[in-house]
């Protein structure tokens, strides 16, 4: 019987980017992520574009999509969207993977291939690693859940996504789901 060697976060980070770009590291085991659907990519890119425009006018941080982030020993997650405040950006080497910590806001998009319970597990990992909010977009149910460590808030299509972490940023949930 052979045993599989588990990777450390450091070993995972030393791999070629092409070998890690579609993977998360879960308890030392590289786990391949499914490819995003057109809808998934469109939503991620739209929200990323809106955040890029926001941060251009409000240089308090940055948002990036599909970036590996260390959330625990042996665990690297790739939220579909990560928001980092400016002071933490200086701690990230832009040429290395993964980011050494979780984002302040981690965005996840429920997909047909991923169970809601798995996304909720990731949210707990983000919070344990210091994230302040997790945004979970559920296109099938036409809602966006904003989680904090203390509570969850559900937004429907007629609601507006706003957060105290990004003063002045807002987007209609319906626009994200269009």
C-alpha positions in Angstrom: 0.0 0.0 0.0 1.5 3.4 -1.0 0.9 6.5 0.9 0.5 9.8 -0.9 2.9 12.6 0.2 1.1 15.7 1.3 2.3 19.1 0.2 3.0 22.0 2.5 1.8 25.5 1.6 5.4 26.3 0.8 5.8 23.4 -1.5 2.6 24.3 -3.2 3.8 27.9 -3.6 7.0 26.7 -5.2 5.3 24.8 -8.0 5.0 26.3 -11.4 2.0 28.6 -11.7 0.6 26.5 -14.6 0.6 23.5 -12.2 -1.4 25.3 -9.5 -3.7 27.7 -11.3 -6.7 25.4 -11.3 -6.0 23.9 -7.9 -6.6 24.5 -4.2 -4.6 22.9 -1.5 -6.8 21.1 1.0 -5.1 19.5 4.0 -1.9 19.1 1.9 -3.7 17.5 -1.0 -4.0 19.4 -4.3 -7.7 19.4 -5.4 -8.5 20.4 -8.9 -11.2 23.0 -9.3 -13.8 22.8 -12.0 -13.6 25.2 -14.8 -15.9 28.2 -14.4 -18.9 28.3 -16.7 -19.4 31.3 -18.9 -22.0 32.7 -16.4 -19.5 32.2 -13.5 -16.8 34.0 -15.4 -19.1 36.8 -16.5 -20.3 37.4 -12.9 -16.7 37.3 -11.5 -15.4 39.7 -14.2 -18.3 42.1 -13.9 -18.0 42.4 -10.2 -14.2 42.6 -10.6 -14.6 45.4 -13.1 -17.0 47.3 -10.8 -14.5 46.9 -7.9 -11.6 48.0 -10.1 -13.5 51.2 -11.0 -14.3 51.7 -7.3 -10.7 51.3 -6.2 -9.5 53.6 -9.0 -11.5 56.4 -7.4 -11.0 55.2 -3.9 -7.4 53.9 -3.6 -8.0 52.0 -0.3 -7.3 48.5 -1.7 -7.6 46.1 -4.6 -9.7 43.2 -5.8 -8.4 40.3 -7.7 -10.1 37.1 -9.1 -9.1 33.5 -8.6 -6.1 34.2 -6.4 -4.7 31.5 -4.1 -4.8 32.5 -0.4 -3.5 30.7 2.7 -6.4 30.1 5.1 -4.8 27.5 7.4 -1.8 25.2 7.6 -2.0 23.0 4.5 -5.0 24.8 3.1 -4.9 27.3 0.1 -8.2 28.4 -1.2 -9.0 30.3 -4.4 -12.0 32.5 -3.9 -13.5 33.7 -7.2 -12.9 37.2 -5.9 -10.6 38.5 -3.1 -10.6 42.0 -1.7 -7.5 43.2 0.1 -7.1 46.6 1.9 -4.1 48.7 0.9 -2.1 48.2 4.1 -2.2 44.4 3.6 -1.4 44.6 -0.1 2.1 45.6 0.8 2.6 42.2 2.5 1.8 40.3 -0.7 4.6 39.5 -3.1 2.8 40.0 -6.5 5.0 37.5 -8.2 4.5 34.6 -5.7 1.7 32.2 -5.0 -0.2 32.0 -2.7 -1.0 35.2 -0.9 0.1 34.6 2.7 -3.3 35.2 4.2 -7.0 35.3 3.6 -8.6 38.4 1.9 -10.7 40.8 3.9 -13.6 39.9 1.6 -13.8 36.5 -0.1 -16.3 36.0 -2.8 -17.6 32.6 -3.7 -20.0 31.7 -6.5 -22.1 28.6 -6.1 -21.8 26.4 -9.1 -23.6 23.2 -10.2 -20.5 21.1 -9.4 -20.0 22.5 -5.9 -22.3 21.8 -3.0 -23.5 24.6 -0.8 -22.1 22.8 2.2 -18.6 22.9 0.7 -18.8 26.7 0.1 -20.0 27.2 3.7 -17.0 25.1 4.8 -14.8 27.5 2.9 -16.5 30.5 4.5 -15.6 29.1 7.9 -12.0 28.7 6.8 -11.9 32.3 5.6 -13.3 33.6 8.9 -10.8 31.5 10.9 -8.1 33.0 8.8 -9.2 36.6 9.4 -11.7 37.5 6.6 -14.3 40.0 7.6 -16.9 39.1 5.0 -17.7 36.3 2.6 -20.0 37.0 -0.3 -21.7 33.9 -1.7 -23.6 34.4 -4.9 -26.2 31.9 -5.7 -27.3 32.4 -9.3 -29.8 29.5 -9.3 -31.7 31.0 -6.4 -31.1 34.6 -7.6 -29.6 35.7 -4.3 -26.4 36.9 -2.7 -25.5 36.0 0.9 -23.2 38.3 2.8 -21.7 36.5 5.8 -19.8 37.9 8.6 -18.5 35.9 11.6 -21.6 36.9 13.5 -24.4 36.8 11.0 -25.7 36.3 7.5 -27.7 38.7 5.3 -29.5 37.5 2.2 -30.0 39.9 -0.7 -32.5 39.3 -3.5 -32.5 40.7 -7.0 -34.2 43.9 -5.9 -31.6 44.6 -3.2 -28.3 46.4 -3.4 -24.9 45.0 -2.4 -23.2 47.5 0.0 -20.7 46.9 2.7 -19.2 49.1 5.5 -15.8 47.8 4.3 -16.1 49.7 1.0 -17.8 53.0 1.8 -19.6 54.3 -1.3 -19.5 51.0 -3.2 -22.9 49.6 -4.3 -24.3 47.4 -7.1 -27.7 46.1 -7.7 -27.8 42.3 -7.2 -30.0 42.1 -10.3 -27.2 43.6 -12.3 -24.8 40.9 -11.1 -27.3 38.2 -12.0 -28.2 39.6 -15.5 
